[in-house]
Amino acid sequence: MYHTFVAKSPAVLDVLRVIDEVAKTRTPVLFTGESGTGKELFAEQVHIRAGADTSFVRVNCMTAATGADLAKAFASADGGTVFLDEVATLARPLQETVLALLQKTSARVVAATSRDLERMAADGAFDGRLFYCLNVLPLHIPPLRERTEDIAPLAQFFLAYFSGETKKAFAGFSPAAMQVLCGQYWPGNVRELKNTVERACMLGMPPLIEAGALGLAVPEDGCSAPPGAERTLKAAVTRFKAAYVRRILNETAWNQTKAGKILGIQRTYLSRLLHELHIR
């Protein structure tokens, strides 16, 4: 069973256009992006748009226990698609197992990670041979805050679902509630939005979800001081700097070399900046 795919932002529609083309081939695809952006749903789209009546086998690499488990998954996906979720978390021996299986399988291989796999390979933390096998077509999934056109339709989709779950006939969101939703930074991305709507359905009362039921603070501008925080100019500049650096890192899938080029600073200085700003 596949997830319902909801999107209207140009950024996501562009990714889907690429997926339409790659689905005609068996080219390996590597989805990158922050946790919660829905990389599994994009992987499903690669398989669905291929149009074949074959298996889509999900492998959670964080819990993949043995080489035998991986071999079984690849065998089950024969002629179909095997999806390696959070592939960066594979133990080194299992990375070698996957590398060997790639030489034998007839399955399409789609992988996903929220980590900087290229840097991990360069640092020796991930098998470079496997990285290059998986990274034939890298596709970055932008965070929700960079595709704000998707917030309203996603929120409405989740509302319809959780209205049924909670047996409350919600007609929609109040204008104030939708304004709060669209103004959030959403560090947890689509997953966080889903959880927020679920909570609002449990706490709110029909006919509309009101802003108060969301449990969200008024959106900040990146340098506004949260309650109790220091409000000096120096503190505000530091908050803005941290928010902006984090934004660029997210845009580059935490590739510090690429982020440093955009920011106009050396990678070594960026590393020091991350330490000073407590960015992890």
C-alpha positions in Angstrom: 0.0 0.0 0.0 1.4 3.4 -1.0 1.0 6.8 0.6 -1.2 9.5 -0.9 1.1 12.1 -2.5 0.0 15.7 -2.0 2.0 18.6 -3.5 1.5 21.8 -5.6 4.8 23.7 -5.1 7.0 24.3 -8.2 10.0 22.8 -6.3 8.2 19.4 -5.8 6.6 19.4 -9.2 10.1 19.8 -10.7 11.3 16.8 -8.8 8.3 14.8 -10.0 9.1 15.7 -13.6 12.6 14.3 -13.1 11.1 11.2 -11.5 8.9 10.7 -14.6 12.0 10.5 -16.7 14.1 8.3 -14.4 11.1 5.9 -13.9 11.6 4.9 -17.6 15.0 3.5 -16.7 16.6 1.4 -13.9 19.0 4.2 -12.9 19.8 4.2 -9.1 18.3 7.3 -7.3 19.5 8.9 -4.1 17.1 11.1 -2.3 18.6 13.6 0.1 16.9 16.1 2.5 16.0 16.7 6.1 14.2 14.2 8.2 10.5 14.4 7.8 10.4 15.7 4.2 8.8 12.6 2.9 11.6 11.0 1.0 9.9 7.6 1.2 6.9 9.0 -0.7 9.2 10.2 -3.5 10.8 6.8 -3.6 7.3 5.3 -4.0 6.6 7.7 -6.9 9.7 6.3 -8.7 8.2 2.8 -8.5 4.6 3.8 -9.2 5.5 5.9 -12.3 7.5 3.0 -13.7 4.1 1.4 -14.3 5.2 -2.2 -13.7 3.2 -4.6 -11.5 6.2 -5.5 -9.4 7.2 -5.4 -5.7 8.3 -2.3 -3.8 10.4 -3.5 -0.8 11.2 -1.1 2.0 14.4 -1.6 4.0 14.9 0.5 7.2 18.7 0.6 7.3 18.6 1.8 10.9 17.2 -1.6 11.9 18.6 -3.9 9.2 20.1 -6.6 11.3 22.0 -9.0 9.1 23.3 -9.5 5.6 20.7 -12.3 5.3 17.9 -9.8 5.9 19.3 -7.6 3.2 19.7 -10.4 0.8 16.1 -11.5 1.4 14.9 -7.9 0.7 16.7 -7.7 -2.6 15.4 -11.1 -3.6 11.8 -10.1 -2.8 12.3 -6.9 -4.9 13.5 -8.9 -7.9 12.3 -7.0 -11.0 10.8 -4.3 -8.8 12.2 -1.7 -6.5 14.2 -1.9 -3.3 14.1 1.2 -1.1 17.1 1.7 1.3 15.8 4.2 3.8 18.4 6.2 5.8 21.1 4.3 4.0 23.8 6.3 5.8 23.1 4.4 9.0 24.1 1.0 7.6 26.9 -0.6 9.6 30.1 -0.9 7.5 29.9 -4.7 7.0 26.3 -4.3 5.7 27.4 -1.6 3.3 29.7 -4.1 1.8 26.8 -6.6 1.6 24.7 -4.1 -0.2 27.6 -3.3 -2.6 27.8 -7.0 -3.5 24.0 -7.4 -3.9 23.9 -4.4 -6.3 26.1 -6.4 -8.7 23.5 -9.2 -8.8 20.1 -7.7 -8.4 17.7 -7.0 -11.2 15.8 -4.6 -8.9 15.8 -0.8 -9.2 17.6 0.6 -6.2 16.4 3.8 -4.6 18.1 5.1 -1.4 17.4 8.0 0.9 19.4 9.8 3.6 19.1 12.9 5.8 22.9 13.0 6.2 25.7 14.4 4.1 26.6 11.0 2.5 29.2 12.6 0.2 31.2 14.0 3.1 30.8 10.7 5.0 32.3 8.9 2.0 35.2 11.4 1.8 35.9 11.0 5.5 35.8 7.2 5.3 32.6 6.9 7.4 30.7 5.4 4.5 32.0 3.1 1.8 32.9 5.3 -1.2 32.3 2.6 -3.7 28.7 2.2 -2.5 28.2 5.9 -2.4 29.1 6.2 -6.1 26.9 3.3 -7.0 23.9 4.9 -5.3 24.6 8.5 -6.2 24.0 8.1 -10.0 21.0 10.4 -9.8 20.9 12.5 -6.6 17.6 14.3 -6.0 17.3 16.8 -3.1 13.9 17.1 -1.4 13.5 20.7 -0.2 12.3 21.3 3.4 8.7 22.3 3.9 9.6 25.9 4.7 11.0 26.2 1.2 7.9 24.9 -0.4 5.2 26.8 1.5 2.7 26.3 -1.3 2.4 22.7 0.0 1.5 23.6 3.6 -2.2 24.4 3.0 -3.0 21.3 0.8 -1.0 19.0 3.2 -2.8 20.5 6.2 -6.2 20.0 4.6 -5.3 16.4 3.7 -4.2 15.6 7.2 -7.3 17.4 8.6 -9.6 15.2 6.5 -7.9 12.1 7.7 -7.8 13.0 11.4 -11.3 14.3 11.3 -12.3 10.7 10.5 -10.0 9.3 13.2 -11.3 11.6 15.9 -14.9 11.5 14.6 -15.1 15.3 14.5 -16.6 17.0 11.4 -14.1 19.7 10.8 -14.8 21.9 7.8 -11.3 23.4 7.6 -9.0 25.9 9.3 -9.8 29.4 10.4 -7.9 32.1 8.5 -5.9 32.8 11.6 -5.0 29.2 12.0 -3.9 28.8 8.4 -1.8 32.0 8.7 0.0 30.5 11.7 0.6 27.2 9.8 2.0 28.9 6.8 4.3 31.1 8.9 6.0 28.3 10.8 9.6 27.3 10.2 8.7 23.6 10.5 12.1 22.0 11.5 10.3 18.6 11.6 8.9 19.3 8.1 5.9 17.3 6.8 6.0 14.9 9.8 5.8 17.8 12.2 2.9 19.3 10.3 1.0 16.0 10.4 1.5 15.7 14.1 0.4 19.3 14.7 -2.9 18.7 12.7 -3.5 15.5 14.6 -3.1 17.2 17.9 -5.4 20.1 16.8 -8.1 17.6 15.8 -7.9 16.0 19.2 -8.0 19.4 21.1 -10.2 21.5 18.8 -13.9 21.7 18.3 -15.7 21.8 14.9 -16.5 23.5 12.6 -13.0 25.0 12.2 -9.6 24.4 13.6 -8.7 27.6 15.4 -5.2 29.0 15.9 -5.2 28.2 19.6 -5.8 24.5 19.0 -2.6 24.2 17.0 -0.3 24.8 20.1 2.1 26.8 18.0 3.8 30.1 18.8 3.4 33.1 16.6 6.0 32.8 13.8 9.3 34.4 14.5 11.4 36.2 11.9 14.7 34.4 12.6 16.1 37.1 15.0 13.1 37.7 17.3 13.9 36.8 20.9 12.0 33.9 22.4 10.5 34.4 25.9 13.2 35.0 28.5 16.0 35.3 25.9 18.5 38.2 25.8 17.3 41.1 23.6 20.6 42.9 22.9 21.6 43.7 19.4 24.5 41.3 19.6 22.2 38.5 20.7 19.8 39.2 17.9 22.6 39.2 15.3 23.7 35.8 16.7 20.2 34.4 16.4 19.9 35.6 12.9 23.3 34.3 12.0 22.5 30.8 13.4 19.1 30.7 11.5 20.7 31.8 8.2 23.6 29.4 8.4 21.3 26.5 9.3 19.1 27.5 6.3 22.0 27.3 3.9 23.2 24.0 5.4 19.7 22.6 4.9 19.6 23.8 1.3 22.9 22.0 0.6 21.9 18.8 2.5 24.5 19.8 5.2 27.4 19.7 2.6 29.7 22.2 4.4 31.9 22.7 1.3 28.9 23.8 -0.8 27.4 25.8 2.1 30.7 27.6 2.6 30.8 28.7 -1.0 27.3 30.1 -0.8 28.1 31.9 2.5 31.4 33.2 1.0 33.5 31.6 3.8 36.1 28.9 4.0 34.9 25.4 5.1 37.3 25.5 8.1 35.7 28.8 9.3 32.2 27.3 8.8 33.2 24.4 11.0 34.3 26.8 13.7 31.1 28.8 13.2 29.0 25.7 13.7 30.7 25.0 17.0 30.4 28.7 18.2 26.7 28.8 17.3 26.0 25.3 18.7 24.6 24.1 15.4 24.4 20.3 15.1 
